Structures are given as C-alpha cells and as structure tokens.
C-alpha cells in the first residue's frame, strides 16, 4: 500500500462493465462457505458448493470442461450427484445466502445429468 493510488475513472468503468457481464450470466451466488455440507451433514454427501461452481462455470464458459469437472466431483460414489438430493432442506436452513439449494440442485442435474 506504499504507492497506493485509487482507481481512475477508466479503470472504474472497466470494473463496472465486468460486474454487468457477470450479473447478466445469472450465476448462482454461492460463496462456497460450505455450511451446507459441514453444518448440515448432507445425508447424500452432495458437495453442493462444488456442484454450483461447475454450473456457474458452465454458464460462463459453455465448454466441455465443466461436465468433466462435475463428473470428477461425483466419481467414486462417495459424493452424491445433484439428482440424489432428497430435499430434506438441512442445507437451506444453514445457508447464509438463503439460496433455494434444493431447486438449484435440480437445475444442476438438468445441466449435467440429462
């Protein structure tokens, strides 16, 4: 911070444009705090933040890597896939973002398990 200088107007404008682009993608606003899997102990072992990250990457980049990433998350049967959700709601009770996790997992399943 020794040579700190605030962003100039051109730089601020660039930041605003990037923010607009990200908002237009309608990404899942998950912060990956992991409360949904640590605090609630998902009975199906679904790695919710990781699946949301795969969905967000799919929406942002539309490439094959996102499906590969999703499959790596669920490979081995140790962690549940999005469609394994039994809709118990434990995850939603502890989510600081108050995300509709059960519905979002259905969306993730439609994207990667179709």
URWO-V961378 format. One record per residue. N is the residue number from 0. RES is the residue in one letter. SS is DSSP state (a for helix, b for strand, c for the rest). NEAR is the number of other ideal C-beta (glycine too) atoms within 8 Angstrom. D_LAST is the distance of its C-alpha to the last C-alpha in Angstrom with 1 decimal. Layout:
N,RES,SS,NEAR,D_LAST + N,RES,SS,NEAR,D_LAST
This chain:
0,X,c,3,49.6 + 1,X,c,3,53.0 + 2,X,c,4,52.4 + 3,X,c,5,50.0 + 4,X,c,3,49.7 + 5,X,c,4,47.4 + 6,X,c,5,44.9 + 7,X,c,6,46.5 + 8,X,a,5,45.4 + 9,X,a,6,43.6 + 10,X,a,8,41.6 + 11,X,a,9,40.9 + 12,X,a,8,39.6 + 13,X,a,8,37.2 + 14,X,a,9,35.9 + 15,X,a,8,35.5 + 16,X,a,8,33.5 + 17,X,a,8,31.1 + 18,X,a,8,30.7 + 19,X,a,8,30.0 + 20,X,a,8,27.3 + 21,X,a,8,25.5 + 22,X,a,7,25.9 + 23,X,a,6,24.5 + 24,X,c,9,21.2 + 25,X,c,5,20.6 + 26,X,c,8,19.7 + 27,X,c,8,19.5 + 28,X,c,6,23.2 + 29,X,c,11,23.0 + 30,X,c,6,26.1 + 31,X,c,7,24.9 + 32,X,c,7,27.9 + 33,X,c,7,26.1 + 34,X,a,10,27.9 + 35,X,a,15,24.7 + 36,X,a,13,24.5 + 37,X,a,7,28.2 + 38,X,c,7,29.9 + 39,X,c,11,27.6 + 40,X,c,7,26.7 + 41,X,c,12,23.1 + 42,X,c,7,23.3 + 43,X,c,8,19.9 + 44,X,c,8,20.8 + 45,X,c,14,17.9 + 46,X,c,10,19.1 + 47,X,a,13,18.3 + 48,X,a,12,20.2 + 49,X,a,8,18.6 + 50,X,a,15,15.0 + 51,X,a,13,16.4 + 52,X,a,11,18.1 + 53,X,a,14,15.0 + 54,X,a,15,13.5 + 55,X,a,12,17.0 + 56,X,a,11,17.3 + 57,X,a,12,14.1 + 58,X,a,10,15.7 + 59,X,a,8,19.1 + 60,X,a,8,18.7 + 61,X,c,5,15.5 + 62,X,c,5,15.9 + 63,X,c,5,14.3 + 64,X,a,8,16.2 + 65,X,a,13,14.0 + 66,X,a,9,11.2 + 67,X,a,8,14.1 + 68,X,a,11,15.7 + 69,X,a,12,12.8 + 70,X,a,9,12.8 + 71,X,a,7,16.6 + 72,X,a,11,16.7 + 73,X,a,9,15.1 + 74,X,c,6,16.6 + 75,X,c,5,19.4 + 76,X,c,4,18.4 + 77,X,c,4,20.9 + 78,X,c,10,18.6 + 79,X,c,11,15.9 + 80,X,c,11,12.3 + 81,X,a,13,11.5 + 82,X,a,8,10.4 + 83,X,a,8,13.8 + 84,X,c,11,15.7 + 85,X,c,6,18.4 + 86,X,c,5,19.5 + 87,X,c,6,23.0 + 88,X,c,7,23.6 + 89,X,a,10,25.7 + 90,X,a,14,23.9 + 91,X,a,12,24.6 + 92,X,a,7,28.2 + 93,X,a,10,28.9 + 94,X,c,11,27.0 + 95,X,c,7,29.7 + 96,X,c,7,27.5 + 97,X,c,5,26.8 + 98,X,c,10,23.1 + 99,X,c,6,21.0 + 100,X,a,11,19.0 + 101,X,a,11,17.4 + 102,X,a,7,16.0 + 103,X,a,12,15.0 + 104,X,a,14,13.1 + 105,X,a,11,11.0 + 106,X,a,9,10.5 + 107,X,a,14,9.8 + 108,X,a,12,7.1 + 109,X,a,8,5.5 + 110,X,a,9,6.4 + 111,X,a,15,5.9 + 112,X,c,8,3.8 + 113,X,c,5,0.0
